[in-house]
Amino acid sequence: MNNLTQTCIFVTLAAVCIVAAFLTNDIGEADTYQNRRDIAKQEEGGAVFEGFTAERAVELKITTYDDTTARIKSFSVKRDATGQWVIPSHSNYPADAEEQMASAAAAFGTLEVKEVVDVDSSVHAEYRVVEPNTETLDVGTDGVGTLITVTDDEGKSYSLIVGAKVMRGTQAGIDPRMQQSYYTARRPESDTVFTIDLNMGIFNTEFSQWIDTNLLGLNGLDVRQLGIQDYFIGLDPEGAPIMLRRSNTSLALDETDLLWKLANMVQYDQNTQEPFTIELTENEELNLDRINILQSTLENLTIQGVMRKPAVLRPDLKITAAAIKDEQTSATLTKLGLFGDPNTTVNNLMDLKSANGEMNVSLQTGVKYVLRFGEVDTSSNADSSIERYLFVTTEFQPNMIPAPEYRALPTKPTTETPAEDTSETATTESADPAEPQTKLTPEQLAELKAEIERDNARLREEYETKLVAAKNTVRLLNGRFANWFYLIDEATYNKLHLANTDLIRAQKNELGGDLPGLPAVPGLPNVPGLPNTLPQGNLPDNANPEDQ
């Protein structure tokens, strides 16, 4: 074999090896993709999370992504050290989440892999299963999904990225009418995209969906008195607080016909601030429709958000004169719409007045709610609705619980009507006029006295029980409100914050002209208001309340 022949053979062999190498590599790649897909297909019909136990879930975290701002939004619910469900994303506000968390964990734990869609990362954006992570995402990134993470009591986490809705069938070319709607999903540690059957409504990130929606915890039918103080407190050009009084109205529910009646209505002249009483004419009546709306709003008061009170705020919303003089404290309170009122000082503590008035709600149970309306929350996004600060406290009001009417004890066994006795003793031990004036034996008299004493003791016990219950309710409610103030939308505020013009209407449901002394409010005239010892100045940047 000559050199030329050998050379040709070697070249041919080399070429064959090169071609084989390319073919082998292509086949290997194909095998790798196909193998991954084949392995993934084996999961179809199986559980998404092996070993997950819904009953052991102690935390749920839901993460979403705003592609216009590249901002991550995280909402979480967890069980704290005391066993209570709280919302960490809202300063550990108590959650009403026992049933909802159980449903979410159960839905998460029963997930099955319905159908493997793809095993390559190139399709993640198409199926909206890109992980919401600010470190890896830019503004305008498309195809980002919702990351759901459930953690159990051993600290083990189970995460799933839920993406787009798709219509899938059980076989290729199936009648579209037989297809079902599924969500695409993947585990963060895997590229495999598959479909799941999941009710995403359970994983709601709206704060209001995870709390007790009855903020006040009252029954509207228990409301017996309403006191509405309509005023405004702002800062004059020199930065001193000044009050503009508008009206002060009291309403009471008539126990006979269960209709609201006007107890007192005072209007303040907007120029002189002089008060004058308003009485209904024969052609006017209370606007019961507005009052009923107010009553219903109180019963179903819905909040939009919650913030933790600054440390300077006492649970009863009182403050010392020394604290109010602190510049930062003053600025913080002004931001919230709270101003100290030295005229209410008792034991070196003064009440805090709110920028937009207040309302007292008295229940027949002996509980009195005080609602104070503060400033608008300027930290909200520009595209969100107007939200206003609300501060809530409660007080014990024993006079709202009717004292029992005790039966008087008979004094002697006679049929004669005793002479009128106006002494104090007679009010408690004289014969009851309602009692039949029948001659009783000493034994019968003793038995009747015992019966009346038992009845009176029962009435006294029931009355004292109501007083204790009211005190306990006030204590519990004030504990509930102690660390928080709330955000309500403007529509809710307008249903609660009623002026006198809202409360009066003509009997034919047509308001017969403007009431005297109710012109348009001309800003803040130089009228006597609260003393200049109230908070002053503008809020420094570092004094903002905690963001929602």
Secondary structure, DSSP 8 states (H G I E B T S, - for coil): --HHHHHHHHHHHHHHHHHHHHHHHHHHHHHHHHHHHHHHHTTTTSBSSTT--GGGEEEEEEEEEETTTTEEEEEEEEE-TTS-EEEGGGTTEE---HHHHHHHHHHHHT-B--EEEE--GGGTTTTT-B---TTT--TT---B-EEEEEEETTS-EEEEEEEEEEEE-SSTT--GGG-EEEEEEE-TT---EEEE---GGGG---GGGGS-S-SS---GGGEEEEEEEEEEEEE-TTS-EEEEEEEEEEEEE-TTT--EEEEEEEEE-TTT--EEE----TTEEE-HHHHHHHHHHHHT---SEEEE--TT--TT-EEEHHHHHSHHHHHHHHHHTEEEEEEEEETTEEEEEETT-EEEEEETTSEEEEEEEEEE-TTS-TTS--EEEEEEEEEE-GGGS----------SS-SS------SHHHHHHS--TTS------HHHHHHHHHHHHHHHHHHHHHHHHHHHHHHHHHHHHHHHHTTEEEEEEHHHHHHHS--HHHHEEETTS---S--TT-----S--S---S-TTS--S---GGG-----
